[in-house]
Amino acid sequence: MTTLDDRILNVSITEMISQETATVVKGEGMPVLDTKDHLVSLEDRHKHGDLIIKFEVDFPKSLTTDQKQKLNKIISS
């Protein structure tokens, strides 16, 4: 995926995903700010929170016979 600062982030997903699936990537979220003055301290300048990725799964409304056969073959393996 492309991050907000235009870096390419490779995220490996090894589980079956659904509408409720979310994954966390440590240290790839928004910068951590000091709550008092909204300035990042020198030692925390490069610290980031966690990135939470939520999945949106679009299911097809219909499948062709060929698609159904291929899907059945994949599921049966």
N, C-alpha and C positions, 0 to 999 in steps of 0.2 A: 504494500500500500504506500501511497505518497503521503508524507507527513505535512503539517502546516508550514514547515520550513523547507519544503521541497526535497527532503531526503527520501530515498526509497528504503522502506522498512520491510524486511522479509519476516513473516510470521508463519511459523509451522503449526498447522492444525492437524492433529492426529486422531481426533474423535469425530463422531457423527455430530453434525450441527443441526440445530432446529431454531425456531423463532426465539426461544428462550436462551439460547447459547450466548455466553459472553466470555471473553478471554482477557487476561490482564497481562500487559507487557511492562515489566518493572523499569522505571526510570525513563520512559519515553513519552510521558505526559507533559503537561504544562509546567513552566518554571515555577519553583517554590518561592513564594514571596514572604517577607517578614510582615506579620499582621499589624505591627505598630505604624510603620512609616512606608510600607509597600516597597521598600528597597531590599534588594538581595544583598546579604552580607558577603564579604569577600570570600569566606570559606565555602559559602553555599552558592556562589555565582553560577556554577555549572550543574546544580542539582535540579532534577525534574521529578515531578510526581509520576504516578503510574498511568499508563494509557489503557483505557477500558474500551474494548472493541465489542460491539453488539452486532449480531448478524440479522440481516433481513433476508428471508428466504422467499423467493418467488416460485411458486409451484405452477406448472402449466395447467391450463384449463382442460386440455385434452391431449392424447397421444395417438400417433398413427399406430397401425398394427405392427409395423417394423420396429418402432420405438418401444412398444410394449414387449416384444419378443427380446430385444436387446437388454432391456431393463430386467426382465425376468431372468435372463441368462446371468447377468451381473449379480443379482440378488441370490440366485441359487448356488453360486460358486462358493 
